[in-house]
Amino acid sequence: MTGRAGYDAHADWYDAYLTGDARRHTERTTAALCSTVGPGAGVCLDVGCGTGVHAAGLRSMGWDVVGVDLSLGQLRHARGRLPVAVADAARLPVLTSSVDLVVATLVHTDVPDWAATVGEVARDLRPGGRFVSVGVHPCFVGPFAEVVEGQVHIHPGYDDVEVTFEGPGLGGGIRSRVGVRHVPLAALVNAVLRAGLTLTRLEEPADGPTPDLLVLEAAAPLSGG
């Protein structure tokens, strides 16, 4: 089963990879996250914070960032970047309606149940609080999506949501080491709507002929709304 705890054996390699070979992707992801979150004040809960590489960007926007993750190996790196706690994304140690902002970056392909994770996020948010997810684009990035000479070739398997370590689109990065659980576009967005959040923004950043990221922003209902 894929999950953040599966990163433990690869945590040192992954932290070096994020700031080395994958630095451009890390910087683009952080930029997409911060431009969507925008300046603010209050608590930002970084769900699936990993090694904490996005914390500095969020703090630069004024937020007090706290991270949670299952991977003790990744949290060993994250502790130098932000306050952290060990937690399952679907069972967060957070009071109901207590958080101003929740972010999840490159997380939906790791958690066993994206809908349960979003449901927990909705529980945590204050009325009017926001949820921002930045992840790989479900239509153009995945085990089924192979990049050949800059072009994306779509193979069968878009509807396969089981964890896999194989596929023409996995390449030699982290996914061949920890696996991936594909979440189709409809399931990704419908989880937000079914959790009672209001979808306020969708963006598709691209670093080539097709989008490679999907940015989603949603808001919790206001009191009495």
KOLMAR-178502 format. One record per residue: x, y, z of N, C-alpha, C, O, CB in turn. Coordinates in steps of 0.2 Angstrom, whole numbers, plus 2048, in hexadecimal, padded with zeros to 3 digits. Glycine has a CB too. Layout:
% residues N
NODE    nx    ny    nz   cax   cay   caz    cx    cy    cz    ox    oy    oz   cbx   cby   cbz
NODE     X     Y     Z     X     Y     Z     X     Y     Z     X     Y     Z     X     Y     Z
...
END
This chain:
% residues 225
NODE    nx    ny    nz   cax   cay   caz    cx    cy    cz    ox    oy    oz   cbx   cby   cbz
NODE   804   7FA   800   800   800   800   804   806   800   809   807   804   7FB   800   806
NODE   803   80B   7FB   807   811   7FB   805   815   801   7FF   814   804   806   815   7F5
NODE   809   819   804   808   81D   80A   80E   821   80C   814   81F   80A   805   819   80F
NODE   80E   826   80F   814   82A   811   819   826   815   81F   827   815   812   830   815
NODE   816   821   819   81B   81D   81D   81F   819   818   825   817   81A   817   818   822
NODE   81D   817   812   821   814   80D   827   818   80B   82B   815   808   81D   812   807
NODE   827   81E   80D   82D   822   80B   833   821   810   838   824   80E   82B   829   80B
NODE   832   81E   815   837   81E   81A   83E   81C   818   843   81F   819   835   81A   820
NODE   83E   816   814   844   813   811   847   818   80C   84D   817   80B   842   80C   80E
NODE   844   81D   80A   846   821   804   847   828   806   848   82C   802   842   820   7FE
NODE   846   82A   80D   845   831   80F   84B   835   80D   84B   83A   80B   844   831   816
NODE   851   832   80E   857   836   80D   858   837   806   85A   83D   804   85D   832   810
NODE   857   832   802   857   833   7FA   852   838   7F8   854   83C   7F4   856   82C   7F7
NODE   84C   837   7FB   847   83C   7F8   848   843   7FA   847   847   7F6   840   839   7FB
NODE   84A   844   800   84C   84B   801   851   84E   7FD   850   854   7FB   84E   84C   809
NODE   856   84A   7FB   85B   84D   7F7   859   84D   7F0   85B   852   7EC   861   848   7F7
NODE   854   849   7EE   851   849   7E7   84D   84F   7E6   84D   853   7E1   84D   843   7E6
NODE   849   851   7EB   845   857   7EB   848   85D   7EA   846   862   7E7   840   857   7F1
NODE   84E   85E   7ED   852   864   7ED   858   863   7E8   85C   868   7E7   855   865   7F4
NODE   858   85D   7E4   85D   85C   7DF   85B   85B   7D8   859   860   7D5   862   856   7E1
NODE   85A   855   7D6   858   854   7D0   851   856   7CE   84F   858   7C9   858   84C   7CE
NODE   84C   856   7D3   845   858   7D3   844   85F   7D5   83F   861   7D6   841   854   7D6
NODE   84A   863   7D6   849   86A   7D8   844   86E   7D5   840   872   7D8   850   86D   7D9
NODE   845   86E   7CE   840   872   7CA   839   871   7CB   835   875   7CC   842   871   7C2
NODE   837   86A   7CC   830   868   7CD   82E   86A   7D4   829   86C   7D5   830   860   7CC
NODE   833   86A   7D9   831   86C   7E0   830   873   7E0   82B   875   7E3   837   86A   7E5
NODE   834   877   7DD   833   87E   7DD   82D   880   7D9   829   885   7DB   839   882   7D9
NODE   82B   87D   7D4   825   87E   7D0   81F   87D   7D5   81A   880   7D5   824   87B   7CA
NODE   81F   877   7D8   81A   875   7DD   819   87A   7E2   813   87C   7E4   81B   86E   7DF
NODE   81E   87C   7E5   81E   881   7EB   81B   887   7E8   817   88A   7EC   825   882   7EE
NODE   81D   889   7E2   81A   890   7E0   813   88F   7DE   80F   894   7E0   81E   891   7D9
NODE   811   88A   7DC   809   889   7DA   806   889   7E1   800   88C   7E1   808   882   7D7
NODE   808   885   7E6   805   885   7ED   805   88C   7F0   7FF   88E   7F2   809   881   7F1
NODE   80A   890   7F0   80A   896   7F3   806   89C   7EF   803   8A0   7F2   811   899   7F4
NODE   806   89B   7E9   802   8A0   7E5   7FB   89F   7E6   7F7   8A4   7E6   804   8A0   7DD
NODE   7F9   899   7E7   7F2   897   7E9   7F0   899   7F0   7EA   89C   7F1   7F0   890   7E7
NODE   7F4   897   7F5   7F3   899   7FC   7F3   8A0   7FD   7EE   8A3   800   7F8   896   800
NODE   7F8   8A4   7FA   7F8   8AB   7FB   7FA   8AD   802   7FB   8A9   806   7F1   8AE   7F9
NODE   7FB   8B4   803   7FD   8B6   80A   7F7   8B5   80F   7F2   8B5   80D   7FF   8BE   809
NODE   7F9   8B4   815   7F4   8B3   81A   7F8   8B2   821   7FE   8B2   821   7F0   8AD   818
NODE   7F3   8B1   826   7F6   8B0   82D   7F1   8AA   830   7EC   8A9   82E   7F5   8B6   831
NODE   7F4   8A7   834   7F1   8A1   838   7F4   89B   836   7FA   89B   834   7EA   8A1   835
NODE   7F1   896   839   7F4   88F   838   7F3   88C   831   7ED   88C   82F   7F2   88A   83E
NODE   7F8   889   82E   7F8   885   828   7FA   87E   82A   800   87D   82C   7FC   889   823
NODE   7F6   87A   829   7F7   873   82A   7FA   86F   823   7F6   86F   81F   7F1   86F   82D
NODE   800   86D   823   803   86A   81D   802   862   81E   806   85F   821   80A   86C   81C
NODE   7FD   860   81B   7FB   859   81B   800   855   816   800   856   810   7F4   857   81A
NODE   803   850   819   808   84C   815   80E   850   813   810   851   80D   804   84A   80E
NODE   810   854   818   816   859   817   81C   856   815   820   85A   812   817   85D   81E
NODE   81D   84F   815   823   84C   813   829   84F   816   829   84F   81C   824   84D   80B
NODE   82E   851   812   834   854   815   834   85B   817   839   85E   819   83A   853   811
NODE   82E   85E   816   82D   865   817   830   86A   813   831   870   814   830   867   81E
NODE   831   868   80C   834   86D   807   830   873   806   832   878   803   836   869   801
NODE   829   873   807   825   878   805   824   87D   80B   820   882   80A   81E   876   802
NODE   826   87B   811   825   87F   817   827   887   816   824   88B   818   828   87C   81D
NODE   82D   887   814   830   88E   813   82C   893   80F   82B   899   810   837   88E   811
NODE   82A   890   809   825   894   805   81F   896   808   81D   89C   807   824   890   7FF
NODE   81C   892   80C   816   893   80F   817   898   815   813   89D   816   812   88D   812
NODE   81C   898   818   81E   89D   81E   81F   8A3   81B   81E   8A8   81E   824   89A   822
NODE   822   8A4   815   824   8AA   811   81D   8AE   810   81D   8B4   80F   828   8A9   80B
NODE   818   8AA   810   811   8AD   80E   80E   8AF   815   808   8B2   814   80C   8A8   80A
NODE   811   8AE   81A   80E   8B0   821   80B   8AB   825   809   8AC   82B   809   8B6   820
NODE   80B   8A5   823   807   89F   826   80B   89C   82B   811   89C   82B   804   89A   821
NODE   808   89A   831   80B   896   836   80A   88E   834   805   88C   835   809   897   83D
NODE   810   88B   831   80F   885   82E   810   87F   833   815   87F   837   813   884   828
NODE   80C   87A   834   80D   874   837   80C   86E   833   807   86E   82F   808   874   83E
NODE   811   869   833   810   864   82E   80E   85D   832   810   85C   838   817   863   82B
NODE   80B   859   82E   809   852   831   80B   84D   82B   80A   84F   825   802   851   833
NODE   80E   847   82D   80F   842   828   810   83C   82C   811   83B   832   816   844   824
NODE   80F   836   828   810   82F   82B   817   82D   82B   819   829   82F   80C   82A   827
NODE   81B   830   827   822   82E   826   827   831   82B   829   836   82A   824   82F   81F
NODE   829   82C   82F   82E   82F   834   835   831   831   838   835   833   82F   829   839
NODE   836   82D   82B   83C   82F   828   83C   836   825   841   839   825   83E   82A   822
NODE   836   837   822   836   83E   81F   835   843   824   838   849   823   830   83E   81A
NODE   832   842   82A   831   847   82F   838   848   832   839   84E   835   82C   844   834
NODE   83D   844   832   843   845   834   847   84B   831   84A   84F   834   848   83F   834
NODE   845   84C   82A   847   851   826   843   857   827   845   85D   828   848   850   81F
NODE   83C   856   828   838   85C   829   839   860   82F   837   866   82F   831   859   828
NODE   83B   85C   835   83B   860   83B   840   866   83B   83F   86A   83F   83E   85B   840
NODE   844   866   836   849   86C   836   846   871   832   848   877   831   84F   86A   833
NODE   840   870   82F   83C   875   82B   836   878   82E   833   87D   82C   83B   872   824
NODE   832   874   832   82C   876   835   82A   871   83B   82D   86C   83B   826   876   830
NODE   826   874   83F   823   86F   844   81F   869   841   81B   86B   83D   81F   873   84A
NODE   820   863   844   81D   85E   840   81A   859   846   81B   859   84C   822   85A   83C
NODE   815   855   843   812   84F   847   811   849   843   810   84A   83D   80C   852   84B
NODE   812   843   846   810   83D   842   809   83C   842   805   83C   847   814   837   845
NODE   806   83C   83C   7FE   83B   83C   7FC   838   835   800   839   830   7FB   841   83D
NODE   7F7   834   835   7F4   832   82F   7EF   837   82C   7EC   83B   830   7EF   82B   831
NODE   7F0   838   826   7EC   83E   823   7E4   83D   823   7E1   842   823   7ED   83E   81B
NODE   7E2   837   825   7DB   836   826   7D9   836   82D   7D3   835   82E   7D9   82F   822
NODE   7DE   837   831   7DC   837   839   7E1   83C   83C   7E6   83A   83F   7DD   830   83C
NODE   7E0   842   83A   7E4   848   83D   7E3   84A   844   7DD   84A   846   7E3   84E   838
NODE   7E8   84B   848   7E7   84D   84F   7E6   854   850   7EA   858   853   7EE   84B   853
NODE   7E0   856   84D   7DF   85D   84C   7D8   85E   84F   7D3   85A   84D   7E0   860   845
NODE   7D6   864   852   7D0   865   855   7CB   867   84F   7CD   86A   84A   7D0   86B   85A
NODE   7C5   865   84F   7C0   867   84A   7BF   86E   849   7BF   872   84E   7B9   864   84B
NODE   7BF   871   843   7BE   878   841   7C3   87C   845   7C2   881   848   7B7   87A   843
NODE   7CA   87A   844   7CF   87E   848   7D5   881   843   7D9   884   846   7D2   879   84D
NODE   7D4   87F   83D   7DA   881   839   7D8   886   833   7D2   885   830   7DD   87B   835
NODE   7DC   88B   832   7DA   890   82D   7DC   88D   826   7D8   88F   821   7DE   896   82E
NODE   7E1   889   825   7E3   887   81E   7E6   880   81F   7EA   87F   823   7E8   88C   81B
NODE   7E4   87C   81A   7E7   875   819   7EA   875   812   7E6   876   80E   7E2   870   81B
NODE   7F0   872   812   7F3   871   80B   7F5   86A   80B   7F7   867   810   7F9   876   80A
NODE   7F5   867   805   7F7   861   803   7FB   861   7FC   7F8   863   7F7   7F2   85B   803
NODE   801   85F   7FD   806   860   7F7   808   859   7F4   80C   856   7F8   80B   865   7F8
NODE   807   857   7EE   809   851   7EC   807   84B   7F0   80B   847   7F2   810   851   7EA
NODE   801   84B   7F3   7FE   847   7F8   7F9   842   7F5   7F9   83C   7F7   7FC   84A   7FE
NODE   7F5   844   7F1   7EF   840   7EF   7F1   839   7EC   7ED   834   7EC   7EA   844   7EA
NODE   7F7   839   7E9   7F9   832   7E6   7FC   82E   7EB   7FF   828   7EA   7FE   833   7E0
NODE   7FD   830   7F2   800   82C   7F7   7FB   829   7FC   7FC   824   7FE   805   830   7FB
NODE   7F6   82D   7FE   7F1   82B   803   7ED   825   801   7EB   825   7FB   7ED   831   805
NODE   7EB   820   805   7E7   81B   803   7E0   81D   801   7DD   819   7FD   7E7   816   809
NODE   7DD   822   804   7D6   824   803   7D6   82C   803   7D6   82F   808   7D2   822   809
NODE   7D6   82E   7FD   7D6   836   7FC   7D0   839   7FE   7D0   83E   801   7D7   837   7F4
NODE   7CA   835   7FD   7C4   838   800   7C4   839   808   7C1   83E   80A   7BE   834   7FE
NODE   7C7   834   80B   7C7   834   812   7CC   83A   814   7CA   83D   819   7C9   82D   815
NODE   7D1   83B   811   7D6   840   812   7D2   847   812   7D3   84B   816   7DC   840   80E
NODE   7CF   848   80C   7CB   84E   80B   7C6   84F   811   7C4   855   813   7C8   84F   804
NODE   7C2   84A   812   7BD   84A   818   7C0   84D   81E   7BD   850   822   7BA   844   818
NODE   7C6   84A   820   7C9   84C   826   7CC   853   825   7CB   857   82A   7CF   848   827
NODE   7CE   855   820   7D0   85D   81F   7CA   861   820   7CA   866   823   7D2   85E   817
NODE   7C4   85F   81D   7BE   863   81E   7BC   864   825   7BA   869   828   7B8   860   81A
NODE   7BD   85E   829   7BC   85F   830   7C0   863   834   7BE   867   838   7BC   858   833
NODE   7C6   864   832   7CB   868   835   7CA   870   834   7CC   874   838   7D2   866   833
NODE   7C8   871   82E   7C7   878   82C   7C2   87C   830   7BD   87A   832   7C6   879   825
NODE   7C5   883   832   7C0   887   834   7BB   889   82F   7BC   888   829   7C4   88E   837
NODE   7B5   88C   831   7B0   88E   82C   7B4   894   828   7B7   899   82A   7AA   892   830
NODE   7B3   893   821   7B7   897   81D   7BE   896   81B   7C1   899   817   7B6   89E   81F
NODE   7C1   891   81F   7C8   88F   81E   7C9   88B   817   7C4   889   814   7CA   88A   824
NODE   7CF   88B   815   7D0   889   80E   7D4   882   80E   7D8   881   813   7D4   88E   80A
NODE   7D3   87F   809   7D7   879   807   7DB   87A   801   7D7   87B   7FC   7D3   872   808
NODE   7E1   879   800   7E5   879   7FA   7E9   873   7F9   7ED   871   7FD   7E9   87F   7FA
NODE   7E7   870   7F3   7EB   86A   7F1   7EF   86B   7EB   7EC   86E   7E6   7E6   864   7F0
NODE   7F5   869   7EA   7F9   869   7E4   7FC   862   7E3   800   860   7E7   7FF   86F   7E5
NODE   7FA   85F   7DE   7FC   859   7DC   7FD   858   7D5   7FC   85C   7D1   7F7   854   7DF
NODE   800   852   7D3   801   850   7CC   7FA   850   7C9   7F5   84E   7CB   804   84A   7CB
NODE   7FA   852   7C2   7F4   852   7BE   7F1   84B   7BD   7F5   847   7BA   7F5   856   7B8
NODE   7EB   84A   7BF   7E9   843   7BF   7E8   840   7B7   7E8   83A   7B6   7E3   842   7C2
NODE   7E8   845   7B3   7E6   843   7AC   7ED   842   7A8   7ED   83E   7A3   7E2   848   7A8
NODE   7F2   845   7AA   7F8   845   7A6   7FE   842   7A9   804   842   7A6   7FA   84C   7A3
NODE   7FE   841   7B0   803   83E   7B4   801   838   7B8   7FC   838   7BB   806   844   7B9
NODE   804   832   7B7   802   82C   7BA   806   826   7B7   809   827   7B2   7FB   82C   7BA
NODE   804   820   7BA   807   81A   7B7   806   819   7B0   809   816   7AC   805   814   7BB
NODE   800   81C   7AD   7FD   81B   7A6   800   820   7A2   7FF   820   79C   7F6   81B   7A6
NODE   803   826   7A4   805   82B   7A0   80D   82B   79F   810   82D   7A3   803   832   7A3
NODE   80F   82A   799   816   829   797   818   82F   793   815   831   78E   817   823   793
NODE   81E   832   796   820   838   792   826   836   78D   82B   833   78F   823   83D   797
NODE   825   837   787   82A   835   782   82B   83B   77E   827   83E   77A   827   82F   77D
NODE   832   83D   77E   834   843   77A   82F   849   77B   82E   84D   777   835   841   773
NODE   82E   84A   782   82A   850   783   822   84F   782   81F   854   784   82C   856   780
NODE   820   84A   780   819   849   77E   816   844   783   81A   83F   785   818   847   777
NODE   810   845   785   80D   840   78A   809   83B   786   804   83C   782   808   843   78F
NODE   80B   834   787   807   82F   784   803   82B   789   805   829   78E   80C   82A   781
NODE   7FC   82B   788   7F8   828   78D   7F6   821   78B   7F4   81F   786   7F1   82C   78D
NODE   7F8   81D   790   7F7   816   790   7F1   814   794   7EE   818   798   7FD   812   792
NODE   7EE   80D   793   7E9   80B   797   7EB   80B   79E   7F0   80A   7A0   7E7   804   795
NODE   7E6   80C   7A3   7E7   80C   7AA   7E5   812   7AE   7E6   813   7B4   7EE   80B   7AB
NODE   7E1   817   7AA   7DF   81D   7AE   7DB   81B   7B4   7DB   81F   7B9   7DC   822   7A9
NODE   7D6   816   7B3   7D1   815   7B8   7D4   810   7BD   7D0   80E   7C2   7CB   812   7B5
NODE   7DA   80E   7BD   7DD   809   7C1   7E0   80D   7C8   7E4   811   7C7   7E3   805   7BE
NODE   7DC   80C   7CD   7DE   810   7D3   7E2   80C   7D8   7E2   80E   7DE   7D7   813   7D6
NODE   7E4   806   7D7   7E8   802   7DB   7EF   804   7DB   7F1   807   7D7   7E7   7FA   7D9
NODE   7F2   803   7E1   7F9   805   7E2   7FD   801   7DD   7FC   7FB   7DC   7FC   804   7E9
NODE   802   805   7D9   806   801   7D5   80D   804   7D5   80E   80A   7D7   804   802   7CD
NODE   812   800   7D3   819   802   7D3   81C   801   7CC   821   803   7CA   81E   7FD   7D7
NODE   817   800   7C7   819   7FF   7C0   814   803   7BC   80F   805   7BE   818   7F8   7BE
NODE   817   804   7B6   813   808   7B1   817   80C   7AD   81C   80E   7AF   80D   80C   7B4
NODE   815   80D   7A6   81A   811   7A2   81B   818   7A4   820   81B   7A2   817   811   79B
NODE   817   81B   7A8   818   822   7AB   81B   823   7B1   81C   828   7B3   811   825   7AB
NODE   81E   81D   7B4   821   81E   7BB   828   821   7BB   82A   824   7BF   820   818   7BF
NODE   82C   81F   7B6   832   821   7B5   837   81E   7BB   835   819   7BE   833   829   7B5
NODE   83C   822   7BD   841   820   7C2   841   824   7C8   845   824   7CC   847   81F   7BF
NODE   83B   828   7C9   83B   82C   7CF   839   829   7D5   839   823   7D6   837   832   7CE
NODE   835   82D   7D9   833   82A   7E0   82E   825   7DF   82D   820   7E3   830   82F   7E4
NODE   82A   825   7DA   824   820   7D9   826   819   7D8   823   815   7DA   820   823   7D3
NODE   82C   818   7D4   82E   811   7D4   831   80E   7DA   832   808   7DB   834   811   7CE
NODE   832   813   7DF   834   810   7E6   82E   80F   7EB   82E   80B   7EF   839   816   7E8
NODE   829   814   7EB   824   814   7F0   81D   812   7ED   819   811   7F1   824   81A   7F4
NODE   81D   812   7E6   816   810   7E3   812   817   7E2   814   81C   7E5   813   80B   7E7
NODE   80C   816   7DF   808   81B   7DE   801   819   7DE   7FF   813   7DB   809   81F   7D8
NODE   7FC   81D   7E0   7F5   81B   7E0   7F1   821   7DC   7F1   826   7DE   7F1   81A   7E7
NODE   7F0   81F   7D6   7ED   824   7D1   7E6   826   7D4   7E2   821   7D5   7ED   822   7CA
NODE   7E4   82C   7D4   7DD   82F   7D5   7DB   832   7CF   7DD   838   7CD   7DD   833   7DC
NODE   7D6   830   7CC   7D3   833   7C6   7D0   83A   7C7   7CF   83B   7CD   7CE   82F   7C2
NODE   7D0   83E   7C2   7CE   845   7C3   7C7   846   7C7   7C6   84A   7CC   7CD   849   7BD
NODE   7C2   842   7C5   7BB   842   7C8   7BC   840   7CF   7B9   844   7D3   7B7   83E   7C4
NODE   7BF   83B   7D1   7C0   839   7D8   7C4   83E   7DC   7C2   840   7E2   7C3   832   7D8
NODE   7C9   842   7D9   7CC   847   7DC   7C8   84D   7DE   7C8   84F   7E4   7D2   849   7D8
NODE   7C4   84F   7D9   7C0   855   7DB   7BA   853   7DF   7B8   857   7E3   7BE   858   7D4
NODE   7B7   84D   7DD   7B0   84C   7E1   7B2   84B   7E8   7AD   84C   7EC   7AD   845   7DE
NODE   7B8   848   7EA   7B9   848   7F1   7B8   84E   7F5   7B6   84E   7FB   7C0   845   7F2
NODE   7BA   854   7F2   7BA   85A   7F5   7B3   85C   7F5   7B1   85F   7FA   7BE   85F   7F0
NODE   7AF   85B   7F0   7A8   85D   7F0   7A4   859   7F5   7A0   85C   7F9   7A5   85C   7E9
NODE   7A5   853   7F6   7A1   84E   7FA   7A3   850   802   79F   84E   806   7A3   847   7F9
NODE   7A9   853   803   7AB   855   809   7A8   85B   80C   7A8   85D   811   7B3   855   80A
NODE   7A4   85E   807   7A0   864   809   7A4   86B   808   7A2   870   80A   79E   864   810
NODE   7AA   86A   805   7AD   870   803   7AB   873   7FC   7A9   870   7F8   7B5   86E   803
NODE   7AC   879   7FC   7AB   87D   7F6   7B1   87E   7F1   7B6   881   7F3   7A7   884   7F7
NODE   7B1   87B   7EB   7B6   87C   7E7   7B7   883   7E4   7B2   886   7E2   7B6   877   7E1
NODE   7BC   886   7E5   7BD   88D   7E4   7C2   88F   7DE   7C2   894   7DB   7BF   891   7EA
NODE   7C6   88A   7DD   7CC   88B   7D8   7CF   884   7D5   7D0   880   7D9   7D1   88F   7DB
NODE   7D0   884   7CF   7D4   87E   7CC   7D9   882   7C7   7D7   886   7C3   7CF   879   7C8
NODE   7DF   87F   7C7   7E4   881   7C2   7E8   87B   7C0   7E8   876   7C3   7E8   887   7C5
NODE   7EB   87C   7BA   7EF   877   7B7   7F5   879   7B5   7F6   87A   7AF   7EB   874   7B1
NODE   7FA   87A   7B9   801   87C   7B7   804   877   7B2   803   871   7B3   805   87D   7BD
NODE   808   87A   7AD   80B   875   7A9   812   877   7A8   814   87C   7A9   808   876   7A2
NODE   816   872   7A7   81D   872   7A6   81F   86E   79F   824   86B   79F   822   870   7AC
NODE   81B   86F   79A   81B   86C   794   815   86C   790   811   871   791   81D   864   795
NODE   813   867   78C   80E   868   787   807   867   78B   802   869   789   80E   863   782
NODE   807   863   791   801   862   795   802   864   79C   808   864   79E   7FF   85A   794
NODE   7FD   865   7A0   7FE   867   7A7   801   861   7AB   7FF   85B   7A9   7F7   869   7AA
NODE   805   862   7AF   808   85D   7B4   806   85E   7BB   807   859   7BF   80F   85D   7B3
NODE   803   863   7BC   800   865   7C3   7F9   866   7C3   7F6   869   7BE   804   86A   7C7
NODE   7F5   865   7C8   7EE   867   7C9   7EE   86B   7D0   7EF   868   7D5   7E9   861   7C9
NODE   7EC   871   7D0   7EB   875   7D6   7E4   875   7D8   7E0   877   7D3   7EE   87C   7D5
NODE   7E2   874   7DE   7DB   874   7E0   7DA   878   7E6   7DE   877   7EB   7D8   86D   7E1
NODE   7D6   87D   7E6   7D4   880   7EC   7CD   880   7EE   7C9   880   7EA   7D6   888   7EC
NODE   7CB   87F   7F4   7C4   87E   7F7   7C4   881   7FD   7C9   882   801   7C2   877   7F7
NODE   7BD   883   7FF   7BC   887   805   7B7   883   809   7B2   880   807   7BA   88E   804
NODE   7B8   884   810   7B3   881   815   7AD   886   815   7AE   88C   814   7B6   87F   81C
NODE   7A7   883   816   7A1   888   817   7A2   88D   81C   7A5   88B   822   79B   884   817
NODE   79F   892   81C   79F   897   821   79A   895   826   795   892   824   79D   89E   81E
NODE   79A   897   82C   795   896   832   78E   898   82F   78D   89D   82D   797   899   838
NODE   78A   893   830   783   895   82E   781   895   827   77C   896   825   781   89B   831
NODE   787   893   823   786   893   81C   782   88D   819   781   88C   813   78C   894   818
END
